[in-house]
């Protein structure tokens, strides 16, 4: 994953991130035909610096799983994830 922080020195920092990778899954037929899948993902979020070394993070992320045509069917699976958490900087 690569993350670009739009205003890195601000207490409220919006960010964009994107990445690609490999996934092993048991989703199977009819959506996916292989265990090995490629994933593409991207997201947007907001980081609130609560303290000097701690931030609260909220994010929305889209992810697509597909075998890139290695086998049929290759319908793919799309998901949208909303998350929140704490980040500790050291």
QUIZILIN-V156938 format. One record per residue. N is the residue number from 1. RES is the residue in one small letter. SS is DSSP state (helix for helix, strand for strand, loop for the rest). Layout:
# QUIZILIN-V156938
n-><N & N>
res-><RES & RES>
ss-><SS & SS>
This chain:
# QUIZILIN-V156938
n-><1 & 2 & 3 & 4 & 5 & 6 & 7 & 8 & 9 & 10 & 11 & 12 & 13 & 14 & 15 & 16 & 17 & 18 & 19 & 20 & 21 & 22 & 23 & 24 & 25 & 26 & 27 & 28 & 29 & 30 & 31 & 32 & 33 & 34 & 35 & 36 & 37 & 38 & 39 & 40 & 41 & 42 & 43 & 44 & 45 & 46 & 47 & 48 & 49 & 50 & 51 & 52 & 53 & 54 & 55 & 56 & 57 & 58 & 59 & 60 & 61 & 62 & 63 & 64 & 65 & 66 & 67 & 68 & 69 & 70 & 71 & 72 & 73 & 74 & 75 & 76 & 77 & 78 & 79 & 80 & 81 & 82 & 83 & 84 & 85 & 86 & 87 & 88 & 89 & 90>
res-><x & x & x & x & x & x & x & x & x & x & x & x & x & x & x & x & x & x & x & x & x & x & x & x & x & x & x & x & x & x & x & x & x & x & x & x & x & x & x & x & x & x & x & x & x & x & x & x & x & x & x & x & x & x & x & x & x & x & x & x & x & x & x & x & x & x & x & x & x & x & x & x & x & x & x & x & x & x & x & x & x & x & x & x & x & x & x & x & x & x>
ss-><loop & strand & strand & strand & strand & loop & loop & loop & loop & loop & loop & strand & strand & strand & strand & strand & strand & strand & strand & strand & strand & strand & strand & strand & loop & loop & loop & loop & loop & loop & loop & loop & loop & loop & loop & strand & strand & strand & strand & strand & strand & strand & strand & strand & strand & strand & strand & strand & strand & strand & strand & loop & loop & strand & strand & strand & strand & strand & strand & strand & strand & strand & strand & strand & strand & strand & loop & loop & loop & loop & loop & loop & loop & loop & loop & loop & strand & strand & strand & strand & strand & strand & strand & strand & strand & strand & strand & strand & loop & loop>
